[in-house]
Amino acid sequence: MTLSAVFAFIGGIGLFLLGMRLMTDGLKVAAGDTLRQILAAATRSRLRGLASGVLITTMVQSSSAVIFATVGFVNAGLLTLYQAIGVIYGSNLGTTLTSWIVALVGFNVNLQALAMPALGIGMGLWVAFGGRRYGALGQALAGFGLFFLGIDVLRDTFAGMGDAAALEAWAGHGVLSLLLFILIGITLTVLMQSSSAALAVTLTAAAGGLIPLTAAAAMVIGANVGTTSTAAFAVLGATAAAKRAASAHVVFNALTAVVAFVTLPLLLWLVEVISGALGLAGRIATSLAIFHTLTKLLGVALMWPLTGALVRQLEQRFRSREEDESQPRHLDRNVQAAPALALDAMALELHRMGAMARRTAGEALSSEHGGAERLEPAWRAMESLNFALADFASGISRSENEPKLSARLPDGLRVGNYLVDVCEHAVEVVRLQPQIELREEALADAANSLRAHAAALLELTAVDDASFDLDDLQAARGAFEAEYQALKARFLRAGTSGGLPARRMASALEQFSAIRRIVDQATKAADYLQRFTTLPEDAAKVSEDHAEVGAGDEAA
């Protein structure tokens, strides 16, 4: 193999990978919210999930992108793991389209005649329209052009190598040689981080006469195993739901590979029968495309009845991180490239943070003997979650197509800050409790009434409750404010008349102020969370005239 052939091989792979990347990115943007809508429809049944996985992978030409989006839906609560696994199966089946494109187009069409117009028209649209939808379609079209150029370069490179680089001598030595070719397939996929690229190399090498059909089939099996590395790398530091979904992807491909290897002679016989029936006998690239499709269908057939048991096993794993409340459960970085999915994840995390803040404040309001150290871990956990939320929001992709989505991010970040304040003031309430001993029963009853009123008002701030009503919350807050002012005046009179020691009065007023701040911040958090979770086109209707909510921002 000459140095020029090596460079041509590397360049062909580079063109192929760049083309795949441009295709995937362009098609995802051009599709807009279509991917989200199709996946949402997959919640109805696992069979729909399978069909959705095939369809979307065919649309965006990237099983990794589909699997990452599916993980985002699991994190956002829109898909159960059981339903998501159906999408993962379908996505794996959808990857066979690349093999068919290479087999049917790559060896039967003048690829340069197809690639050059695609590159020219695609780049023209991309330059003219930028990040808008037609520009994204142009990017995808240019990606197709590079994709076909990469196949053309690889085809010519392998055709010119002849016996100089023939791997046929490595084949024909039984199981060990097949395992070697499986390892080659795994290595190619891991190095290029693309099973499609590994498959293109395998098909063009086989068509060029470098490797026989049996060895090439083993490389296809290896490429299927190697594709799990992408998912494994992506979930490092990700949420438990992401790890479960990635594990399902690994199990599917590993089991499929083992069974395909064991039944390799039978599968190759079926390939021969099918290719003969279709009038495609003797075309090694087409035979490999058929083999690739058969292995994926075999995997679906094997895993379909085992899905329930697989889900039960996965649900029992990766739980330790979820048990730590300071770790986000829904902020998966894999969905940051899809703003709609990322906002869904943020909304679910904010609802969880809101429940934590209400629980912490409720414990503070019911405490009679202090013990601030009990609540400080919850406060620190809320701070940690808020930092994670801000970091996640800063990494969300923004494009010209989605200015309304980006405009919602500040509301989400406000909610996080308000919830941190709720927990901080809850700790303050408990810290002050031992310093307040109200011997006068009337004053003690009035103070307890304010605390009870605050606890009841906190329950009204649960935005995810079906009965949530912002107007009712505002009215309750107004009533609480009136009670707070009356109680404050009453304690000031008691302190100045000698009915209450000055130090005890100051501590009581400080605690009442902390309770008031809990109510204020919780109310603002509910208002902004409702705005954040409302569709952009309806956001203006959510809290049209809630000036008093924002009026206290600076004071708070």
Secondary structure, 3 states (H helix, E strand, C coil): CCHHHHHHHHHHHHHHHHHHHHHHHHHHHHHCCHHHHHHHHHHHCHHHHHHHHHHHHHHHCCHHHHHHHHHHHHHCCCCCHHHHHHHHHHHHHHCHHHHHHHHHCCCCCCHHHHHHHHHHHHHHHHHHHCCCHHHHHHHHHHHHHHHHHHHHHHHHHHHHHHHHHCCHHHCCCCHHHHHHHHHHHHHHHHHHCCHHHHHHHHHHHHHCCCCCHHHHHHHHHHHHHHCHHHHHHHCCCCCHHHHHHHHHHHHHHHHHHHHHHHCHHHHHHHHHHHHHHCCCCCCHHHHHHHHHHHHHHHHHHHHHHHHHHHHHHHHCCCCHHHHCCCCCCCCCHHHCCCHHHHHHHHHHHHHHHHHHHHHHHHHHHHCCCCCHHHCHHHHHHHHHHHHHHHHHHHCCCCCCCCHHHHHHHHHHHHHHHHHHHHHHHHHHHHHHHHHCCCCCHHHHHHHHHHHHHHHHHHHCCCCCCCCCCHHHHHHHHHHHHHHHHHHHHHHHHHHHCCCCCHHHHHHHHHHHHHHHHHHHHHHHHHHHHHHHHCCHHHHHHHCCCCHHHHHCCCCC
